[in-house]
């Protein structure tokens, strides 16, 4: 250790700090996306699944009613 009054130049760690700050920022953003985004995406998918299923049942009921009406008309003609 020198004690002659001279101060040595300090190494520049700015790039290393910015690189690590970038990685930490990306990690935090992915974590936030996972905590808030994934449940919202699941809820949206579940809602769409139920809506499409209900719409399919409604269409099947409507088609069955139509088929019953057609059968009734055809039965009258025989």
N, CA, C and O atoms as CSV, one atom per row, in Angstrom:
chain,resi,resn,atom,element,x,y,z
A,1,UNK,N,N,0.829,-1.166,0.000
A,1,UNK,CA,C,0.000,0.000,0.000
A,1,UNK,C,C,0.880,1.237,0.000
A,1,UNK,O,O,1.780,1.398,0.824
A,2,UNK,N,N,0.580,2.109,-0.965
A,2,UNK,CA,C,1.356,3.344,-1.054
A,2,UNK,C,C,0.764,4.402,-0.153
A,2,UNK,O,O,-0.446,4.454,0.070
A,3,UNK,N,N,1.600,5.207,0.337
A,3,UNK,CA,C,1.149,6.319,1.156
A,3,UNK,C,C,1.901,7.586,0.746
A,3,UNK,O,O,2.449,8.304,1.582
A,4,UNK,N,N,1.912,7.844,-0.582
A,4,UNK,CA,C,2.648,9.014,-1.061
A,4,UNK,C,C,1.722,10.163,-1.451
A,4,UNK,O,O,2.176,11.138,-2.049
A,5,UNK,N,N,0.453,10.069,-1.129
A,5,UNK,CA,C,-0.470,11.154,-1.385
A,5,UNK,C,C,-1.136,11.098,-2.749
A,5,UNK,O,O,-2.008,11.916,-3.043
A,6,UNK,N,N,-0.747,10.164,-3.573
A,6,UNK,CA,C,-1.392,10.065,-4.879
A,6,UNK,C,C,-2.615,9.161,-4.797
A,6,UNK,O,O,-2.616,8.125,-4.134
A,7,UNK,N,N,-3.648,9.598,-5.497
A,7,UNK,CA,C,-4.877,8.796,-5.548
A,7,UNK,C,C,-4.915,8.093,-6.897
A,7,UNK,O,O,-4.815,8.734,-7.943
A,8,UNK,N,N,-5.061,6.777,-6.869
A,8,UNK,CA,C,-5.140,6.018,-8.111
A,8,UNK,C,C,-6.514,6.183,-8.744
A,8,UNK,O,O,-7.499,6.485,-8.069
A,9,UNK,N,N,-6.554,5.982,-10.026
A,9,UNK,CA,C,-7.799,6.080,-10.770
A,9,UNK,C,C,-8.656,4.849,-10.477
A,9,UNK,O,O,-8.154,3.727,-10.428
A,10,UNK,N,N,-9.946,5.074,-10.286
A,10,UNK,CA,C,-10.879,3.983,-9.977
A,10,UNK,C,C,-11.385,3.388,-11.280
A,10,UNK,O,O,-11.625,4.102,-12.253
A,11,UNK,N,N,-11.543,2.074,-11.287
A,11,UNK,CA,C,-12.037,1.403,-12.485
A,11,UNK,C,C,-13.489,1.810,-12.752
A,11,UNK,O,O,-14.258,2.077,-11.828
A,12,UNK,N,N,-13.832,1.849,-14.015
A,12,UNK,CA,C,-15.176,2.248,-14.430
A,12,UNK,C,C,-16.057,0.996,-14.524
A,12,UNK,O,O,-15.879,0.169,-15.418
A,13,UNK,N,N,-16.991,0.870,-13.610
A,13,UNK,CA,C,-17.900,-0.270,-13.592
A,13,UNK,C,C,-19.292,0.104,-14.099
A,13,UNK,O,O,-20.260,-0.601,-13.812
A,14,UNK,N,N,-19.406,1.187,-14.837
A,14,UNK,CA,C,-20.712,1.645,-15.313
A,14,UNK,C,C,-21.369,0.617,-16.231
A,14,UNK,O,O,-22.550,0.311,-16.067
A,15,UNK,N,N,-20.630,0.088,-17.182
A,15,UNK,CA,C,-21.205,-0.883,-18.117
A,15,UNK,C,C,-21.634,-2.164,-17.402
A,15,UNK,O,O,-22.687,-2.725,-17.706
A,16,UNK,N,N,-20.832,-2.617,-16.467
A,16,UNK,CA,C,-21.199,-3.811,-15.715
A,16,UNK,C,C,-22.467,-3.564,-14.905
A,16,UNK,O,O,-23.351,-4.418,-14.850
A,17,UNK,N,N,-22.553,-2.394,-14.278
A,17,UNK,CA,C,-23.753,-2.053,-13.512
A,17,UNK,C,C,-24.980,-1.973,-14.409
A,17,UNK,O,O,-26.038,-2.500,-14.067
A,18,UNK,N,N,-24.841,-1.315,-15.558
A,18,UNK,CA,C,-25.986,-1.197,-16.466
A,18,UNK,C,C,-26.424,-2.555,-17.000
A,18,UNK,O,O,-27.618,-2.806,-17.166
A,19,UNK,N,N,-25.464,-3.424,-17.266
A,19,UNK,CA,C,-25.812,-4.778,-17.717
A,19,UNK,C,C,-26.579,-5.548,-16.654
A,19,UNK,O,O,-27.583,-6.189,-16.963
A,20,UNK,N,N,-26.127,-5.498,-15.417
A,20,UNK,CA,C,-26.822,-6.194,-14.336
A,20,UNK,C,C,-28.177,-5.548,-14.034
A,20,UNK,O,O,-29.145,-6.246,-13.734
A,21,UNK,N,N,-28.247,-4.211,-14.114
A,21,UNK,CA,C,-29.528,-3.529,-13.902
A,21,UNK,C,C,-30.527,-3.948,-14.970
A,21,UNK,O,O,-31.706,-4.138,-14.671
A,22,UNK,N,N,-30.071,-4.096,-16.220
A,22,UNK,CA,C,-30.944,-4.552,-17.301
A,22,UNK,C,C,-31.470,-5.959,-17.015
A,22,UNK,O,O,-32.663,-6.220,-17.168
A,23,UNK,N,N,-30.587,-6.856,-16.605
A,23,UNK,CA,C,-31.020,-8.222,-16.305
A,23,UNK,C,C,-31.998,-8.258,-15.138
A,23,UNK,O,O,-32.962,-9.023,-15.165
A,24,UNK,N,N,-31.764,-7.446,-14.122
A,24,UNK,CA,C,-32.686,-7.407,-12.986
A,24,UNK,C,C,-34.030,-6.824,-13.403
A,24,UNK,O,O,-35.072,-7.301,-12.954
A,25,UNK,N,N,-34.023,-5.801,-14.252
A,25,UNK,CA,C,-35.266,-5.204,-14.742
A,25,UNK,C,C,-36.075,-6.220,-15.539
A,25,UNK,O,O,-37.285,-6.337,-15.349
A,26,UNK,N,N,-35.422,-6.945,-16.415
A,26,UNK,CA,C,-36.113,-7.973,-17.200
A,26,UNK,C,C,-36.681,-9.045,-16.279
A,26,UNK,O,O,-37.813,-9.489,-16.473
A,27,UNK,N,N,-35.915,-9.465,-15.284
A,27,UNK,CA,C,-36.384,-10.471,-14.341
A,27,UNK,C,C,-37.621,-9.986,-13.590
A,27,UNK,O,O,-38.585,-10.734,-13.433
A,28,UNK,N,N,-37.596,-8.753,-13.132
A,28,UNK,CA,C,-38.742,-8.204,-12.400
A,28,UNK,C,C,-39.953,-8.078,-13.311
A,28,UNK,O,O,-41.070,-8.388,-12.898
A,29,UNK,N,N,-39.749,-7.633,-14.534
A,29,UNK,CA,C,-40.884,-7.497,-15.463
A,29,UNK,C,C,-41.491,-8.858,-15.809
A,29,UNK,O,O,-42.712,-8.976,-15.919
A,30,UNK,N,N,-40.665,-9.876,-15.981
A,30,UNK,CA,C,-41.189,-11.223,-16.237
A,30,UNK,C,C,-41.950,-11.725,-15.011
A,30,UNK,O,O,-42.986,-12.375,-15.147
A,31,UNK,N,N,-41.449,-11.434,-13.838
A,31,UNK,CA,C,-42.148,-11.839,-12.617
A,31,UNK,C,C,-43.504,-11.146,-12.501
A,31,UNK,O,O,-44.503,-11.781,-12.165
A,32,UNK,N,N,-43.537,-9.843,-12.780
A,32,UNK,CA,C,-44.808,-9.099,-12.729
A,32,UNK,C,C,-45.770,-9.636,-13.768
A,32,UNK,O,O,-46.958,-9.792,-13.485
A,33,UNK,N,N,-45.282,-9.922,-14.969
A,33,UNK,CA,C,-46.137,-10.506,-16.003
A,33,UNK,C,C,-46.695,-11.850,-15.533
A,33,UNK,O,O,-47.866,-12.154,-15.758
A,34,UNK,N,N,-45.861,-12.643,-14.886
A,34,UNK,CA,C,-46.312,-13.949,-14.411
A,34,UNK,C,C,-47.338,-13.845,-13.299
A,34,UNK,O,O,-48.291,-14.623,-13.255
A,35,UNK,N,N,-47.150,-12.894,-12.405
A,35,UNK,CA,C,-48.060,-12.767,-11.262
A,35,UNK,C,C,-49.403,-12.192,-11.688
A,35,UNK,O,O,-50.450,-12.679,-11.260
A,36,UNK,N,N,-49.384,-11.154,-12.534
A,36,UNK,CA,C,-50.639,-10.492,-12.906
A,36,UNK,C,C,-51.161,-10.922,-14.264
A,36,UNK,O,O,-52.371,-11.049,-14.451
A,37,UNK,N,N,-50.281,-11.144,-15.198
A,37,UNK,CA,C,-50.713,-11.445,-16.562
A,37,UNK,C,C,-51.245,-12.852,-16.730
A,37,UNK,O,O,-52.241,-13.048,-17.427
A,38,UNK,N,N,-50.617,-13.833,-16.118
A,38,UNK,CA,C,-51.027,-15.216,-16.308
A,38,UNK,C,C,-52.428,-15.489,-15.757
A,38,UNK,O,O,-53.226,-16.118,-16.452
A,39,UNK,N,N,-52.764,-15.049,-14.544
A,39,UNK,CA,C,-54.142,-15.272,-14.085
A,39,UNK,C,C,-55.187,-14.561,-14.950
A,39,UNK,O,O,-56.280,-15.089,-15.156
A,40,UNK,N,N,-54.863,-13.382,-15.451
A,40,UNK,CA,C,-55.800,-12.681,-16.331
A,40,UNK,C,C,-55.973,-13.461,-17.628
A,40,UNK,O,O,-57.090,-13.591,-18.127
A,41,UNK,N,N,-54.893,-13.976,-18.171
A,41,UNK,CA,C,-54.978,-14.780,-19.387
A,41,UNK,C,C,-55.783,-16.053,-19.130
A,41,UNK,O,O,-56.585,-16.456,-19.972
A,42,UNK,N,N,-55.578,-16.684,-17.982
A,42,UNK,CA,C,-56.358,-17.881,-17.644
A,42,UNK,C,C,-57.842,-17.564,-17.513
A,42,UNK,O,O,-58.685,-18.317,-17.999
A,43,UNK,N,N,-58.161,-16.461,-16.862
A,43,UNK,CA,C,-59.565,-16.072,-16.705
A,43,UNK,C,C,-60.198,-15.764,-18.059
A,43,UNK,O,O,-61.346,-16.134,-18.305
A,44,UNK,N,N,-59.465,-15.097,-18.927
A,44,UNK,CA,C,-59.977,-14.795,-20.258
A,44,UNK,C,C,-60.229,-16.071,-21.043
A,44,UNK,O,O,-61.267,-16.214,-21.688
A,45,UNK,N,N,-59.294,-16.985,-20.990
A,45,UNK,CA,C,-59.460,-18.263,-21.702
A,45,UNK,C,C,-60.620,-19.066,-21.132
A,45,UNK,O,O,-61.382,-19.669,-21.887
A,46,UNK,N,N,-60.763,-19.082,-19.827
A,46,UNK,CA,C,-61.868,-19.816,-19.212
A,46,UNK,C,C,-63.206,-19.192,-19.603
A,46,UNK,O,O,-64.162,-19.909,-19.900
A,47,UNK,N,N,-63.278,-17.863,-19.603
A,47,UNK,CA,C,-64.507,-17.189,-20.013
A,47,UNK,C,C,-64.858,-17.480,-21.465
A,47,UNK,O,O,-66.016,-17.749,-21.784
A,48,UNK,N,N,-63.865,-17.427,-22.342
A,48,UNK,CA,C,-64.112,-17.748,-23.750
A,48,UNK,C,C,-64.522,-19.202,-23.931
A,48,UNK,O,O,-65.399,-19.506,-24.740
A,49,UNK,N,N,-63.900,-20.092,-23.189
A,49,UNK,CA,C,-64.262,-21.505,-23.271
A,49,UNK,C,C,-65.727,-21.718,-22.874
A,49,UNK,O,O,-66.459,-22.433,-23.559
A,50,UNK,N,N,-66.146,-21.105,-21.784
A,50,UNK,CA,C,-67.533,-21.256,-21.350
A,50,UNK,C,C,-68.494,-20.620,-22.345
A,50,UNK,O,O,-69.563,-21.172,-22.607
A,51,UNK,N,N,-68.132,-19.472,-22.900
A,51,UNK,CA,C,-69.003,-18.808,-23.870
A,51,UNK,C,C,-69.145,-19.635,-25.137
A,51,UNK,O,O,-70.249,-19.765,-25.665
A,52,UNK,N,N,-68.054,-20.192,-25.633
A,52,UNK,CA,C,-68.117,-21.015,-26.843
A,52,UNK,C,C,-68.907,-22.290,-26.572
A,52,UNK,O,O,-69.667,-22.747,-27.426
A,53,UNK,N,N,-68.729,-22.860,-25.392
A,53,UNK,CA,C,-69.477,-24.080,-25.042
A,53,UNK,C,C,-70.976,-23.794,-24.950
A,53,UNK,O,O,-71.794,-24.570,-25.443
A,54,UNK,N,N,-71.327,-22.674,-24.314
A,54,UNK,CA,C,-72.739,-22.298,-24.199
A,54,UNK,C,C,-73.331,-22.010,-25.578
A,54,UNK,O,O,-74.467,-22.391,-25.860
A,55,UNK,N,N,-72.563,-21.338,-26.434
A,55,UNK,CA,C,-73.024,-21.041,-27.783
A,55,UNK,C,C,-73.234,-22.335,-28.571
A,55,UNK,O,O,-74.196,-22.444,-29.330
A,56,UNK,N,N,-72.346,-23.315,-28.398
A,56,UNK,CA,C,-72.499,-24.608,-29.066
A,56,UNK,C,C,-73.752,-25.337,-28.605
A,56,UNK,O,O,-74.464,-25.926,-29.419
A,57,UNK,N,N,-74.025,-25.302,-27.306
A,57,UNK,CA,C,-75.249,-25.936,-26.805
A,57,UNK,C,C,-76.490,-25.230,-27.338
A,57,UNK,O,O,-77.481,-25.877,-27.677
A,58,UNK,N,N,-76.435,-23.892,-27.413
A,58,UNK,CA,C,-77.569,-23.135,-27.941
A,58,UNK,C,C,-77.815,-23.489,-29.406
A,58,UNK,O,O,-78.959,-23.667,-29.824
A,59,UNK,N,N,-76.725,-23.590,-30.190
A,59,UNK,CA,C,-76.864,-23.956,-31.601
A,59,UNK,C,C,-77.397,-25.377,-31.750
A,59,UNK,O,O,-78.223,-25.638,-32.625
A,60,UNK,N,N,-76.931,-26.305,-30.900
A,60,UNK,CA,C,-77.413,-27.681,-30.977
A,60,UNK,C,C,-78.901,-27.735,-30.655
A,60,UNK,O,O,-79.649,-28.462,-31.310
A,61,UNK,N,N,-79.339,-26.974,-29.654
A,61,UNK,CA,C,-80.760,-26.928,-29.307
A,61,UNK,C,C,-81.580,-26.351,-30.458
A,61,UNK,O,O,-82.643,-26.870,-30.799
A,62,UNK,N,N,-81.076,-25.278,-31.045
A,62,UNK,CA,C,-81.777,-24.647,-32.163
A,62,UNK,C,C,-81.838,-25.577,-33.376
A,62,UNK,O,O,-82.868,-25.653,-34.046
A,63,UNK,N,N,-80.750,-26.279,-33.658
A,63,UNK,CA,C,-80.760,-27.230,-34.772
A,63,UNK,C,C,-81.689,-28.400,-34.498
A,63,UNK,O,O,-82.354,-28.883,-35.414
A,64,UNK,N,N,-81.748,-28.864,-33.257
A,64,UNK,CA,C,-82.656,-29.965,-32.917
A,64,UNK,C,C,-84.106,-29.522,-33.081
A,64,UNK,O,O,-84.936,-30.290,-33.567
A,65,UNK,N,N,-84.417,-28.290,-32.679
A,65,UNK,CA,C,-85.779,-27.779,-32.850
A,65,UNK,C,C,-86.110,-27.664,-34.336
A,65,UNK,O,O,-87.216,-28.005,-34.756
A,66,UNK,N,N,-85.158,-27.187,-35.127
A,66,UNK,CA,C,-85.384,-27.090,-36.568
A,66,UNK,C,C,-85.616,-28.468,-37.175
A,66,UNK,O,O,-86.532,-28.644,-37.978
A,67,UNK,N,N,-84.798,-29.443,-36.801
A,67,UNK,CA,C,-84.974,-30.804,-37.313
A,67,UNK,C,C,-86.322,-31.369,-36.914
A,67,UNK,O,O,-86.957,-32.071,-37.701
A,68,UNK,N,N,-86.768,-31.073,-35.702
A,68,UNK,CA,C,-88.080,-31.562,-35.254
A,68,UNK,C,C,-89.194,-30.926,-36.090
A,68,UNK,O,O,-90.154,-31.610,-36.446
A,69,UNK,N,N,-89.088,-29.642,-36.409
A,69,UNK,CA,C,-90.096,-28.983,-37.242
A,69,UNK,C,C,-90.104,-29.555,-38.647
A,69,UNK,O,O,-91.167,-29.768,-39.229
A,70,UNK,N,N,-88.923,-29.803,-39.194
A,70,UNK,CA,C,-88.843,-30.382,-40.534
A,70,UNK,C,C,-89.452,-31.778,-40.537
A,70,UNK,O,O,-90.196,-32.128,-41.454
A,71,UNK,N,N,-89.149,-32.566,-39.535
A,71,UNK,CA,C,-89.724,-33.916,-39.435
A,71,UNK,C,C,-91.243,-33.859,-39.312
A,71,UNK,O,O,-91.946,-34.691,-39.885
A,72,UNK,N,N,-91.746,-32.886,-38.570
A,72,UNK,CA,C,-93.194,-32.750,-38.421
A,72,UNK,C,C,-93.845,-32.397,-39.756
A,72,UNK,O,O,-94.896,-32.941,-40.093
A,73,UNK,N,N,-93.236,-31.501,-40.509
A,73,UNK,CA,C,-93.787,-31.142,-41.827
A,73,UNK,C,C,-93.724,-32.321,-42.776
A,73,UNK,O,O,-94.671,-32.569,-43.522
A,74,UNK,N,N,-92.618,-33.053,-42.758
A,74,UNK,CA,C,-92.490,-34.221,-43.628
A,74,UNK,C,C,-93.459,-35.319,-43.234
A,74,UNK,O,O,-93.953,-36.052,-44.091
A,75,UNK,N,N,-93.735,-35.440,-41.939
A,75,UNK,CA,C,-94.688,-36.468,-41.480
A,75,UNK,C,C,-96.095,-36.132,-41.932
A,75,UNK,O,O,-96.873,-37.041,-42.223
A,76,UNK,N,N,-96.451,-34.854,-42.003
A,76,UNK,CA,C,-97.783,-34.446,-42.462
A,76,UNK,C,C,-97.957,-34.738,-43.931
A,76,UNK,O,O,-99.067,-35.047,-44.362
A,77,UNK,N,N,-96.897,-34.651,-44.720
A,77,UNK,CA,C,-96.993,-34.880,-46.153
A,77,UNK,C,C,-97.111,-36.358,-46.503
A,77,UNK,O,O,-97.535,-36.685,-47.612
A,78,UNK,N,N,-96.768,-37.220,-45.637
A,78,UNK,CA,C,-96.828,-38.679,-45.917
A,78,UNK,C,C,-98.170,-39.231,-45.695
A,78,UNK,O,O,-98.384,-40.428,-45.884
